[in-house]
Amino acid sequence: MKKNNKLIINVLIFALVIIAGFSRTKNFTFVMTMLSMIAVLIKAKISLFSVVSLFISYICIPVAVKENFDYSYGILGVNNIPLYGQNIYFSILLFNMAIYFLCDWTNVLEKEKELYRIDMKKNKFFCFGCCLVAIVFSIVAFPRFGGERFNSLLPGNAWNHLVITALMFLIFYLKDSWCARIATIFAIAWFLLHGERVDVLGYLIGASIILINRYNIKMNRRNIIIGLGGAAILFFTLIIIGQIRTGEAITLKGLLLSIVCQPTASDIAYVFNSSIHFSKTEELYKGISYLKNLSVFIPLLENPYLVEYVLNDMYGAPGGEFYLSEAIMNFGRIAGSLISISFFCIILYLLLNSKNLYFRIITIFIICTCPRIIWYGKNYIVTAITIFIPLALLVNYFILKLETKKKGGKKDEQSIHNYTSI
């Protein structure tokens, strides 16, 4: 695209964002938000940024249905606090536009494609270890059928993320290892049989993006039809699992209504709405909740400022933490949105431009846990980033070292050193 045309388009987009911000017509802002999501999907195509935009925007749909048709799922329809549809739409519109401009003005899309071609220095011992971890800790995380889902065999609630970490590494072995394929199928099936959907959805989306880009799978008509068909089957399967989990009757009407009022999206929409209500009616935290988040690294230390618990206590929020919620509760709707969006763009830009192995793997992990991060907050993945992934990389490094010494290959050893160095 010529620079002048590109500049004109960007100016028009920016002007429409300003108009939407000052508009008092909620439906106009909603339409602009959906169009901004479509713009990101067209620009980024099969990318992390498309997934982020899709999941961040999806919660607008149950809000719009509630506002226009007075129909909703669960607590979103209780009306115990006002519904701030205009605020929700505009905050997400800003997020989408930031993603669009980040993709349009920087090299992040090219760097993301390079990321998927990462050389993992494969070895069968590490592959087998990841398979063992995926299978064993799937059972540890969800040991029983029926009853409480999160009654794990070991203390803590991070074991499902250990499984996702192992599955993430196994993505690079799926093409050549039957062991990796069996472990992956088992873990996914085990999670779904226990009603765990978000982790599976994130992993399948992340694995699809990685494999499509890694092996240059062309998006011709046949592959597009297969992809859309698979996505539709997955979507309805997850809805049915959710209805079974809550004891609802499975009907065609219920399935169709779940498209526009998907239960989890409706709950997260209420969470975000609650955080906006907090910013309008309560004293802002002014950054204290971020300092208290250090408690995540200290076992058994409670944090009274965790967004999920605060919103549950004050407004009966069903759980989860929308990505923008904490910043808004700390700094207000506009400042909080801008700070949170800027943080996202800067971190993703730095991660994608890093050549360090750890940061590259962190980026891949973010891709595989995108729905979890956006809808349930960062605290759910801290353990994986600070413990599981570094430990896995360390184990892989020493296995490669031992194999290289046995073979006596100095060239391979130098290659390993170069690859793992900063």
Backbone torsions as a table, in degrees:
resi	resn	phi	psi	omega
1	MET	NA	136.1	179.2
2	LYS	-65.0	149.2	-175.2
3	LYS	-60.1	-39.9	-179.1
4	ASN	-64.1	-44.4	178.7
5	ASN	-63.9	-40.8	179.1
6	LYS	-62.4	-42.2	179.3
7	LEU	-64.1	-42.1	179.7
8	ILE	-62.4	-44.0	179.8
9	ILE	-62.7	-43.0	-179.9
10	ASN	-65.2	-38.5	177.9
11	VAL	-65.5	-41.3	178.6
12	LEU	-63.6	-43.5	178.6
13	ILE	-61.4	-45.2	-179.9
14	PHE	-62.1	-40.7	179.5
15	ALA	-64.1	-41.1	178.7
16	LEU	-65.0	-35.7	176.1
17	VAL	-62.9	-43.5	179.1
18	ILE	-62.9	-44.1	179.3
19	ILE	-61.2	-44.1	179.9
20	ALA	-63.2	-34.4	-179.5
21	GLY	-66.4	-35.5	-179.2
22	PHE	-94.4	-6.6	-179.7
23	SER	-70.6	143.3	175.9
24	ARG	-102.7	4.8	178.5
25	THR	-94.6	108.4	-174.6
26	LYS	-61.9	-41.0	-176.6
27	ASN	-66.3	-32.1	176.6
28	PHE	-64.9	-45.3	179.2
29	THR	-65.3	-37.8	177.3
30	PHE	-61.7	-46.5	179.8
31	VAL	-62.1	-41.2	178.5
32	MET	-63.1	-37.8	178.7
33	THR	-65.2	-43.1	178.3
34	MET	-65.9	-38.5	177.5
35	LEU	-66.3	-36.3	178.2
36	SER	-65.4	-36.6	175.8
37	MET	-63.6	-44.2	179.3
38	ILE	-62.2	-38.9	178.2
39	ALA	-60.9	-41.2	178.0
40	VAL	-65.7	-43.0	-179.8
41	LEU	-61.1	-40.0	179.2
42	ILE	-69.0	-41.9	-177.1
43	LYS	-70.6	-48.5	-172.5
44	ALA	-87.8	-22.8	-179.1
45	LYS	57.6	-132.1	-176.9
46	ILE	-84.8	93.5	-168.5
47	SER	-154.5	159.9	172.4
48	LEU	-54.1	-40.5	-175.5
49	PHE	-67.4	-33.1	175.2
50	SER	-65.0	-42.6	-179.1
51	VAL	-64.9	-44.6	178.8
52	VAL	-59.0	-48.1	-179.3
53	SER	-62.1	-41.8	-178.9
54	LEU	-62.3	-47.7	-176.6
55	PHE	-75.0	-32.7	179.4
56	ILE	-71.6	-31.2	-177.6
57	SER	-86.1	-23.9	-172.3
58	TYR	-61.3	-30.4	-178.7
59	ILE	-68.8	-14.7	177.8
60	CYS	-68.2	-28.4	-175.1
61	ILE	-65.0	-52.4	177.2
62	PRO	-61.9	-29.8	176.8
63	VAL	-66.4	-44.7	179.6
64	ALA	-65.2	-39.4	178.1
65	VAL	-63.8	-41.7	178.3
66	LYS	-62.7	-44.5	-176.7
67	GLU	-69.7	-36.1	-174.1
68	ASN	-94.1	-29.7	-175.6
69	PHE	-122.8	0.8	-179.5
70	ASP	52.2	39.4	176.9
71	TYR	-125.1	136.7	178.4
72	SER	-160.7	171.1	177.2
73	TYR	-102.7	137.9	168.8
74	GLY	61.2	-142.0	-170.3
75	ILE	-69.9	-17.4	177.0
76	LEU	-60.8	-26.8	-179.0
77	GLY	-94.3	4.4	-174.9
78	VAL	-76.4	-27.3	178.7
79	ASN	65.6	31.2	177.3
80	ASN	-79.4	-16.9	170.5
81	ILE	-136.0	156.7	179.1
82	PRO	-60.8	152.4	176.7
83	LEU	-97.1	117.1	-175.0
84	TYR	-97.7	64.7	-176.0
85	GLY	-58.6	-46.2	-178.4
86	GLN	-60.2	-43.0	179.2
87	ASN	-64.7	-41.8	179.1
88	ILE	-62.4	-49.1	-178.4
89	TYR	-60.2	-45.4	-174.2
90	PHE	-69.5	-38.7	177.6
91	SER	-61.1	-41.1	-179.4
92	ILE	-74.7	-32.4	173.9
93	LEU	-60.5	-44.6	177.0
94	LEU	-59.2	-41.9	-179.8
95	PHE	-62.3	-46.9	-179.8
96	ASN	-62.4	-40.4	-179.6
97	MET	-68.0	-36.2	176.1
98	ALA	-63.1	-42.6	177.6
99	ILE	-62.7	-43.7	-179.3
100	TYR	-60.1	-49.3	-178.4
101	PHE	-67.2	-35.1	176.0
102	LEU	-60.9	-43.1	179.1
103	CYS	-70.3	-33.1	-175.0
104	ASP	-82.3	-33.1	-172.4
105	TRP	-99.8	-14.7	-176.8
106	THR	-122.9	-175.3	-175.9
107	ASN	-99.3	18.2	-170.9
108	VAL	-62.6	-34.9	-179.0
109	LEU	-68.4	-39.6	177.0
110	GLU	-67.0	-41.5	179.0
111	LYS	-66.3	-33.9	178.3
112	GLU	-65.4	-40.9	177.9
113	LYS	-63.7	-38.6	176.1
114	GLU	-62.9	-37.0	-178.8
115	LEU	-58.5	-40.8	-175.6
116	TYR	-70.6	-15.6	178.6
117	ARG	-97.4	19.6	-179.4
118	ILE	-58.1	139.2	178.0
119	ASP	-89.3	110.7	-174.5
120	MET	-85.0	-0.4	-177.8
121	LYS	49.9	64.0	-171.6
122	LYS	-64.6	148.9	168.8
123	ASN	-151.8	146.2	-170.8
124	LYS	-68.3	-28.7	-179.0
125	PHE	-69.3	-41.8	177.5
126	PHE	-66.0	-40.7	177.6
127	CYS	-59.2	-47.6	-179.4
128	PHE	-63.6	-39.0	178.4
129	GLY	-62.5	-42.5	178.3
130	CYS	-64.9	-38.3	177.1
131	CYS	-61.3	-45.0	-179.4
132	LEU	-63.4	-44.5	179.1
133	VAL	-61.9	-45.1	-178.3
134	ALA	-59.9	-43.9	-177.7
135	ILE	-72.8	-50.5	-175.8
136	VAL	-63.7	-45.1	-174.7
137	PHE	-82.7	-12.9	166.6
138	SER	-63.5	-42.6	179.0
139	ILE	-71.0	-37.9	177.6
140	VAL	-62.5	-43.5	-177.7
141	ALA	-69.0	-40.0	-177.8
142	PHE	-131.6	80.0	-171.8
143	PRO	-81.8	-16.4	-172.7
144	ARG	-129.4	149.7	171.6
145	PHE	-93.5	133.0	-178.7
146	GLY	82.7	163.0	179.0
147	GLY	75.1	-154.0	-178.4
148	GLU	-70.0	122.8	-176.1
149	ARG	-68.6	-35.7	-169.6
150	PHE	-99.6	28.2	177.7
151	ASN	-89.7	75.1	-172.7
152	SER	-74.2	161.6	-178.8
153	LEU	-73.0	-25.7	179.6
154	LEU	-116.9	153.9	179.3
155	PRO	-60.9	150.3	178.2
156	GLY	101.3	168.8	-177.9
157	ASN	-127.8	22.7	-176.7
158	ALA	-102.8	4.4	-173.6
159	TRP	-67.8	-32.5	176.4
160	ASN	-65.1	-29.1	178.1
161	HIS	-77.8	-25.9	171.5
162	LEU	-64.8	-39.6	177.1
163	VAL	-62.6	-46.4	180.0
164	ILE	-63.0	-36.1	176.7
165	THR	-61.7	-45.6	178.7
166	ALA	-63.8	-43.4	179.1
167	LEU	-63.7	-34.3	177.9
168	MET	-60.5	-45.4	177.7
169	PHE	-66.2	-33.8	-178.4
170	LEU	-70.8	-16.8	176.8
171	ILE	-53.5	-37.8	-175.5
172	PHE	-79.4	-4.6	178.0
173	TYR	-110.8	-5.4	-173.1
174	LEU	-60.4	-36.2	-176.3
175	LYS	-68.0	-33.2	-170.8
176	ASP	-112.1	-14.6	-172.2
177	SER	-118.1	119.0	175.6
178	TRP	-68.8	-30.5	177.9
179	CYS	-62.2	-42.7	178.7
180	ALA	-64.3	-39.7	-179.6
181	ARG	-66.8	-42.4	-180.0
182	ILE	-64.4	-46.1	-179.7
183	ALA	-62.2	-40.0	-179.9
184	THR	-65.5	-46.6	179.4
185	ILE	-61.8	-43.0	179.8
186	PHE	-60.8	-49.1	-176.4
187	ALA	-63.1	-44.1	179.7
188	ILE	-63.0	-46.8	179.9
189	ALA	-62.1	-41.5	-178.8
190	TRP	-64.2	-43.5	177.8
191	PHE	-60.5	-48.0	-177.2
192	LEU	-65.6	-38.5	179.1
193	LEU	-65.0	-21.0	177.2
194	HIS	-102.0	13.6	173.9
195	GLY	77.7	12.1	179.9
196	GLU	-89.4	111.9	-172.2
197	ARG	-108.6	-40.3	-172.1
198	VAL	-63.2	-44.7	179.8
199	ASP	-63.4	-40.8	179.4
200	VAL	-66.3	-44.8	180.0
201	LEU	-59.4	-46.8	179.8
202	GLY	-61.8	-44.4	-179.9
203	TYR	-62.8	-46.1	-177.9
204	LEU	-64.4	-39.1	176.8
205	ILE	-65.6	-47.3	-179.7
206	GLY	-62.1	-45.0	179.4
207	ALA	-62.3	-39.8	179.6
208	SER	-63.6	-45.4	179.6
209	ILE	-61.5	-45.3	-178.2
210	ILE	-63.4	-47.4	-176.6
211	LEU	-68.8	-39.7	179.0
212	ILE	-61.5	-45.0	-178.9
213	ASN	-76.6	-35.5	-176.9
214	ARG	-66.9	-38.9	-177.0
215	TYR	-106.6	14.7	174.6
216	ASN	50.8	47.6	177.9
217	ILE	-71.1	122.6	-175.8
218	LYS	-74.9	139.3	178.5
219	MET	-91.3	65.6	174.3
220	ASN	-82.3	179.6	-175.0
221	ARG	-59.6	-42.0	-178.3
222	ARG	-62.4	-47.1	-178.3
223	ASN	-68.8	-33.3	177.4
224	ILE	-65.6	-44.0	179.0
225	ILE	-62.6	-43.8	178.1
226	ILE	-62.0	-43.5	-179.4
227	GLY	-64.1	-46.3	-179.9
228	LEU	-65.9	-39.4	177.6
229	GLY	-63.0	-44.8	177.9
230	GLY	-63.2	-40.2	179.1
231	ALA	-64.4	-40.9	179.3
232	ALA	-64.5	-43.9	178.6
233	ILE	-61.5	-44.5	179.4
234	LEU	-62.3	-44.4	-177.9
235	PHE	-59.5	-49.5	-178.3
236	PHE	-70.8	-32.0	176.0
237	THR	-62.6	-44.0	179.7
238	LEU	-66.4	-36.1	176.8
239	ILE	-64.6	-44.6	179.6
240	ILE	-62.3	-41.6	177.5
241	ILE	-60.7	-41.2	178.1
242	GLY	-63.8	-39.9	179.1
243	GLN	-68.4	-38.3	176.2
244	ILE	-63.7	-41.1	-178.5
245	ARG	-62.8	-36.0	-178.9
246	THR	-93.4	-1.1	177.7
247	GLY	79.9	16.0	179.8
248	GLU	-79.2	151.6	175.2
249	ALA	-73.6	137.2	-179.5
250	ILE	-88.8	111.4	179.3
251	THR	-130.6	159.6	178.6
252	LEU	-62.9	-40.8	179.0
253	LYS	-61.4	-42.8	179.9
254	GLY	-63.7	-39.5	178.8
255	LEU	-64.9	-42.4	-178.9
256	LEU	-68.0	-40.3	178.2
257	LEU	-65.9	-29.9	-179.5
258	SER	-68.3	-17.1	177.4
259	ILE	-67.6	-44.3	-177.4
260	VAL	-92.8	-21.7	177.8
261	CYS	-128.7	57.9	-180.0
262	GLN	-61.1	128.5	-171.5
263	PRO	-53.5	-47.9	-178.3
264	THR	-65.3	-42.9	178.3
265	ALA	-62.2	-38.7	177.9
266	SER	-64.2	-42.5	178.5
267	ASP	-63.7	-42.9	-179.6
268	ILE	-69.0	-33.2	174.8
269	ALA	-61.0	-40.6	177.3
270	TYR	-65.8	-39.6	177.3
271	VAL	-59.3	-47.1	-179.7
272	PHE	-65.4	-41.9	177.6
273	ASN	-60.8	-38.5	178.9
274	SER	-64.8	-39.3	179.6
275	SER	-67.1	-35.1	176.1
276	ILE	-67.2	-41.9	177.4
277	HIS	-61.5	-40.9	176.6
278	PHE	-57.6	-45.7	-177.5
279	SER	-65.5	-23.5	-179.1
280	LYS	-90.8	-22.9	-171.8
281	THR	-119.9	-15.3	-176.6
282	GLU	-119.3	165.9	176.6
283	GLU	-72.2	130.5	-178.1
284	LEU	-67.5	151.2	-178.4
285	TYR	-75.0	-24.1	176.3
286	LYS	55.8	38.9	172.8
287	GLY	98.1	-11.0	-174.5
288	ILE	-65.7	-31.8	-178.6
289	SER	-66.6	-29.4	178.4
290	TYR	-69.5	-38.1	176.9
291	LEU	-66.6	-40.1	-179.9
292	LYS	-68.1	-19.5	179.6
293	ASN	-64.4	-14.4	176.1
294	LEU	-62.4	-17.6	178.5
295	SER	-63.5	-18.7	177.3
296	VAL	-58.5	-31.8	-176.9
297	PHE	-87.8	-4.4	-178.0
298	ILE	-114.4	111.1	-177.7
299	PRO	-57.6	141.5	174.0
300	LEU	67.3	5.2	177.1
301	LEU	-92.4	122.7	-176.5
302	GLU	-86.9	149.5	178.5
303	ASN	-119.0	108.3	-177.7
304	PRO	-71.3	-7.0	-178.0
305	TYR	-102.7	6.8	177.6
306	LEU	-60.3	126.3	-173.9
307	VAL	-55.4	-44.0	-177.0
308	GLU	-57.3	-44.3	-177.5
309	TYR	-74.4	-39.9	-179.6
310	VAL	-61.7	-48.7	-178.0
311	LEU	-68.3	-31.0	176.7
312	ASN	-68.4	-43.1	-179.1
313	ASP	-68.1	-40.3	-173.1
314	MET	-84.9	-37.9	-172.3
315	TYR	-127.1	4.9	179.5
316	GLY	71.1	25.0	178.7
317	ALA	-59.0	138.1	-171.5
318	PRO	-76.8	1.1	-178.3
319	GLY	119.4	163.4	-176.9
320	GLY	93.5	166.3	180.0
321	GLU	-148.1	105.2	179.1
322	PHE	-62.3	146.1	-170.9
323	TYR	-54.9	-37.6	-176.1
324	LEU	-85.3	-9.3	-169.6
325	SER	-61.6	-51.3	-173.4
326	GLU	-62.6	-42.3	-179.8
327	ALA	-63.3	-38.7	179.4
328	ILE	-67.1	-37.6	179.0
329	MET	-71.4	-20.1	178.6
330	ASN	-90.8	-40.2	-169.1
331	PHE	-127.2	3.6	-178.8
332	GLY	94.8	169.0	-170.2
333	ARG	-65.3	-52.5	-175.5
334	ILE	-71.9	-54.4	-178.6
335	ALA	-61.6	-42.5	179.9
336	GLY	-62.8	-43.6	178.7
337	SER	-61.6	-46.3	-177.8
338	LEU	-65.1	-40.1	179.0
339	ILE	-65.1	-46.6	-177.7
340	SER	-65.5	-40.9	179.6
341	ILE	-66.9	-43.7	179.3
342	SER	-61.8	-41.5	178.5
343	PHE	-60.0	-45.7	179.1
344	PHE	-58.5	-49.7	-176.0
345	CYS	-64.9	-42.7	-178.6
346	ILE	-66.5	-46.2	-178.7
347	ILE	-62.6	-45.7	-179.5
348	LEU	-65.5	-37.8	178.0
349	TYR	-62.9	-46.2	-179.4
350	LEU	-66.4	-42.9	-179.8
351	LEU	-62.4	-44.4	-177.0
352	LEU	-71.2	-22.7	178.8
353	ASN	-95.9	0.9	178.5
354	SER	-83.6	143.9	175.6
355	LYS	-103.0	2.7	179.2
356	ASN	-74.5	133.8	-176.5
357	LEU	-58.6	-45.3	-178.0
358	TYR	-58.8	-47.7	-177.9
359	PHE	-67.8	-31.4	176.3
360	ARG	-67.2	-41.6	178.2
361	ILE	-67.3	-37.7	175.9
362	ILE	-58.3	-42.8	178.9
363	THR	-62.0	-42.9	177.8
364	ILE	-63.9	-38.8	177.8
365	PHE	-63.9	-39.8	176.8
366	ILE	-60.6	-40.8	178.3
367	ILE	-61.4	-39.6	-177.0
368	CYS	-81.4	-9.0	-180.0
369	THR	-125.5	20.8	-174.5
370	CYS	-54.5	-50.9	178.8
371	PRO	-59.4	-39.0	179.8
372	ARG	-62.4	-44.8	-178.0
373	ILE	-66.7	-44.8	-175.4
374	ILE	-69.5	-40.0	-173.8
375	TRP	-97.4	-21.0	-174.2
376	TYR	-124.4	-0.6	173.1
377	GLY	90.2	165.4	-173.5
378	LYS	-74.5	-23.2	-174.9
379	ASN	-62.6	-22.4	-177.9
380	TYR	-74.8	-16.2	-175.8
381	ILE	-116.7	0.0	-176.6
382	VAL	-59.1	-42.9	-177.9
383	THR	-62.0	-40.1	179.5
384	ALA	-64.0	-42.3	-176.8
385	ILE	-71.5	-36.6	-174.1
386	THR	-92.9	-22.0	-175.8
387	ILE	-124.0	-59.0	-170.6
388	PHE	-62.5	-49.7	-176.7
389	ILE	-68.0	-48.0	176.0
390	PRO	-57.2	-40.7	179.9
391	LEU	-64.6	-42.4	179.2
392	ALA	-63.5	-42.6	179.5
393	LEU	-65.4	-37.8	179.0
394	LEU	-65.2	-44.0	178.4
395	VAL	-62.1	-45.6	179.7
396	ASN	-61.3	-39.9	-179.6
397	TYR	-61.9	-46.2	-178.0
398	PHE	-70.6	-33.8	174.9
399	ILE	-62.8	-44.6	178.4
400	LEU	-63.8	-38.4	178.2
401	LYS	-60.8	-47.2	-179.3
402	LEU	-63.5	-43.2	179.5
403	GLU	-63.1	-39.7	-179.2
404	THR	-66.8	-40.1	179.2
405	LYS	-64.9	-39.0	178.8
406	LYS	-63.8	-36.7	-179.6
407	LYS	-83.1	-18.8	-179.2
408	GLY	72.4	30.3	-175.8
409	GLY	-97.2	98.0	-179.9
410	LYS	-66.4	-34.7	-179.8
411	LYS	-64.2	-43.1	179.0
412	ASP	-66.1	-36.7	179.8
413	GLU	-65.6	-41.0	177.1
414	GLN	-64.3	-37.7	178.5
415	SER	-63.4	-41.5	177.9
416	ILE	-63.2	-43.1	-179.4
417	HIS	-62.5	-45.0	179.9
418	ASN	-63.1	-38.9	-175.6
419	TYR	-70.2	-37.1	-175.5
420	THR	-91.9	-5.2	-178.9
421	SER	-83.5	161.2	177.5
422	ILE	-79.2	NA	NA
